[in-house]
């Protein structure tokens, strides 16, 4: 099976404030469904209050991210699925729950992971 990253940028979640509790409930329900289906690997959101840093091989820590790279934010879910089509189905569930479109990326095969 292949691992898929299903994600969205934080600014994509646009909905009325009064829907916040429903969005949380709906998104948690999809994650619980993925866990019960045995396809859930990892998920969460980037803490946008904590600035990114770069750490070099010598241990030097520098504020920011790679030049020209946007700072990642938003929510991420990694699922292990039998096909791209299955990833699209789960992405649609997450899109409905989060009230925004989801990006689907496929991880390359790594026998060590």
N, C-alpha and C positions, 0 to 999 in steps of 0.2 A: 504494500500500500504506500501511497505517497502522502507527504505532509503538505498542507496548504495553509498559507497565511491569508486570513480574511480580515480586512482592516478598513478604517475610515479616518480621515483627519478630523480633529476636534471641531473645526469650524463648519463641518458638513452637518452637524447635528443642530438643526434649526427647527424648533417647535415651541409652542406656547408653554410658559413656565408651569401652568397648571397640569401639563401632561408629564412632567418630570417623573413623578412617582410611577406612572403607568409605563414609561420607557424603561425605568430601572426594573420593574417587575417583569415586563415582557422580555427584556434582554437576558435577565437571570433565568427565565423559563427556558429560553433557547439553549443556554449553556447547560442547564440541568438535563435537557433532552439529549444534548450531545454527550454528556457524561454517561447517561443511562444507555446510550447507543454504543458506548465504548470507543468513540472517535475523538474525544476531547484530549488534547495534549497540553495546552497552555492557553491562558488568556489574561487580559487585563488592559488597563489604560495607562498611558504615560502620565506621570505626575508633572504637569506643566509648571508647577511652582518651583521645581528643582531644575536649575539650568544644566544643560549638557556640558560635558568636558571631554577632551581628548587625552588619552593616556598613551605616551610613546613607549617604545620598547625599553628605554632606559628608566622608565618610571616618571618622566616629566609629565605633569598635569597642566593642561592649557584650557582656559575657558572657551567654550564654543564647540563648533563641529567642523567637519571637513570643509575647506573653502569651496564655495559654490553649492554646497549641499543644504537643503532645507532641514530645519530641525524637525524630527518626527514628533508627532503628537497624536492624540486621539486614542482609539481603541483597537486592540489586536486580539485575534483568536487564531490559534493553530490547531487544525484538525487533521487527523490521519484518515484518509478516505480512499476508496477503491478507484475513483475516477474524477476527471475534471467536472463532469456533469454532476456528480454528487457534491462537489465543492460549490458549484453554482446553486444547487438546491439549498445548501446550508447558508450560503451568502444571501439568498433571497429571504430566508427566515430571519437572519440577523438584520437585513435591511428593513424589513417590516418592523421588527422590534425596536431598532435604534432610530427609525424614521429618517434614514439616509442610505444612499447607495453604498455598497461595499466593494472594495477592490480585492481581487483574488490573485494571489501570486503562488506559484508552485516552487517548492524547494527542490533543489537538485539532489539526486540520490547520493548519500554518503554512508558507506557501509559501517562506519564507526559510530553512527548516531542511532 
